[in-house]
Amino acid sequence: MSLFHFWLGSEYQKWREREQQKQYSSPFVSFPILLIAIFVLIVIAIIIRVFFVLFGINLLTV
């Protein structure tokens, strides 16, 4: 388990160094934030779809 944590830590450190070298125009955009944003978009899409199904609105007739 400690070997795994050591490997994970070194991978994270390498990723952080690569991110710092990239020099984004917006430093706040990073890989975990992008993952969270994609996940939130998927959840919102599912909620909208359920909403349409519950209220019997057919997307094809709109």
C-alpha positions in Angstrom: 0.0 0.0 0.0 2.8 2.4 0.8 4.5 1.6 -2.5 1.2 2.5 -4.3 1.0 5.8 -2.3 4.6 6.6 -3.2 4.0 5.9 -6.9 0.8 8.0 -6.8 2.6 10.9 -5.1 5.4 10.8 -7.6 3.0 10.7 -10.5 1.1 13.7 -9.0 4.3 15.6 -8.6 5.3 14.9 -12.2 1.8 16.1 -13.3 2.1 19.3 -11.3 5.5 20.1 -12.8 4.1 19.5 -16.3 1.1 21.8 -15.5 3.3 24.6 -14.3 5.5 24.4 -17.4 2.4 24.7 -19.7 1.6 28.3 -18.6 -2.1 28.4 -19.3 -3.8 31.7 -20.1 -6.0 30.9 -17.1 -4.0 29.2 -14.3 -7.3 28.1 -12.6 -8.1 25.5 -15.3 -6.6 22.2 -14.3 -7.3 18.5 -14.9 -9.4 17.8 -11.8 -11.5 20.9 -12.3 -12.2 19.8 -16.0 -13.2 16.3 -14.7 -15.6 17.8 -12.2 -17.1 20.2 -14.8 -17.7 17.3 -17.3 -19.3 15.2 -14.5 -21.6 18.1 -13.5 -22.7 18.6 -17.1 -23.6 14.9 -17.4 -25.6 15.1 -14.2 -27.5 18.2 -15.4 -28.2 16.5 -18.8 -29.6 13.5 -17.0 -31.8 15.7 -14.8 -33.2 17.6 -17.8 -33.9 14.4 -19.6 -35.8 13.0 -16.6 -37.7 16.2 -16.3 -38.8 16.0 -19.9 -39.8 12.3 -19.5 -41.8 13.1 -16.3 -43.8 15.9 -17.9 -44.3 14.0 -21.1 -42.7 16.6 -23.3 -41.5 15.0 -26.5 -38.2 16.6 -27.7 -39.0 15.7 -31.3 -42.2 17.8 -31.4 -40.7 20.9 -29.8 
